Amino acid sequence: MQILELCRLARTVRAWQTEILAWHQTTGCSNGPTEAINLLIKKVKRVGHGFRNFANYRLRLLLHCGVRWQTHRPQDARPPRPAALCML
């Protein structure tokens, strides 16, 4: 007497045997986290309706992905004031 569910399970395991063994050989490594980040990037791009400035787009992605990276501080465009003028 054969149990239909077990026969179907056996067919499924045989069909995916290579992938199942590969998963065990790589100690469960997956590209799932990478795919999640890619999906988040596409979502931010779609919601942003296009960014004119790549730096703003990059900062938005870092914010949504939860990455804490050092960003460059903006430089002051004005030259420093001479010390004599500061006392007035």
C-alpha positions as CSV (number, residue, x, y, z in Angstrom):
1,M,0.0,0.0,0.0
2,Q,1.5,3.3,-1.1
3,I,0.7,6.6,0.6
4,L,0.2,9.2,-2.1
5,E,1.6,12.1,0.0
6,L,4.8,10.3,0.6
7,C,5.2,9.4,-3.0
8,R,4.7,13.0,-4.0
9,L,7.2,14.1,-1.3
10,A,9.8,11.6,-2.6
11,R,9.3,13.0,-6.2
12,T,9.8,16.5,-5.0
13,V,13.0,15.7,-3.0
14,R,14.4,13.8,-6.0
15,A,13.6,16.8,-8.3
16,W,15.4,19.2,-5.9
17,Q,18.1,16.9,-4.8
18,T,21.0,18.9,-6.3
19,E,19.8,22.2,-4.7
20,I,19.1,20.5,-1.3
21,L,22.6,19.0,-1.2
22,A,24.2,22.3,-2.3
23,W,22.4,24.1,0.5
24,H,23.8,21.6,3.0
25,Q,27.3,21.7,1.5
26,T,27.5,25.5,1.8
27,T,26.3,25.4,5.5
28,G,23.1,27.2,4.6
29,C,24.5,30.2,2.7
30,S,21.9,32.0,0.8
31,N,21.6,35.1,-1.4
32,G,18.3,36.0,0.4
33,P,19.8,39.0,2.2
34,T,21.3,40.3,-1.1
35,E,17.9,39.9,-2.8
36,A,16.2,41.7,0.1
37,I,18.5,44.7,-0.3
38,N,18.0,44.8,-4.1
39,L,14.2,44.8,-3.6
40,L,14.5,47.6,-1.1
41,I,16.7,49.6,-3.5
42,K,14.2,49.2,-6.3
43,K,11.4,50.2,-3.9
44,V,13.1,53.4,-2.9
45,K,13.9,54.3,-6.5
46,R,10.2,53.7,-7.5
47,V,8.9,55.8,-4.6
48,G,11.4,58.6,-5.1
49,H,10.2,59.2,-8.7
50,G,13.8,59.8,-9.8
51,F,16.5,61.7,-7.9
52,R,18.3,64.6,-9.5
53,N,21.3,64.2,-7.2
54,F,23.0,60.9,-6.8
55,A,24.3,61.9,-3.3
56,N,20.7,62.3,-2.1
57,Y,19.7,59.0,-3.7
58,R,22.7,57.3,-2.0
59,L,21.8,58.8,1.4
60,R,18.2,57.7,1.1
61,L,19.3,54.2,0.3
62,L,21.6,54.1,3.3
63,L,18.9,55.4,5.5
64,H,16.4,52.7,4.4
65,C,18.9,49.9,4.4
66,G,20.0,50.7,7.9
67,V,23.6,51.1,7.0
68,R,25.7,53.5,9.1
69,W,28.4,54.8,6.8
70,Q,30.6,57.8,7.2
71,T,29.4,60.7,5.0
72,H,31.6,63.6,4.0
73,R,30.9,66.8,5.9
74,P,30.1,69.7,3.5
75,Q,32.8,72.3,3.2
76,D,32.0,75.9,4.0
77,A,32.0,77.8,0.7
78,R,32.9,81.1,2.4
79,P,36.6,81.8,3.2
80,P,37.4,82.2,6.9
81,R,37.1,85.7,8.3
82,P,40.3,87.4,9.4
83,A,40.8,87.6,13.2
84,A,40.8,91.4,13.2
85,L,37.3,91.6,11.8
86,C,35.9,89.1,14.2
87,M,36.5,91.4,17.2
88,L,34.1,94.2,15.9
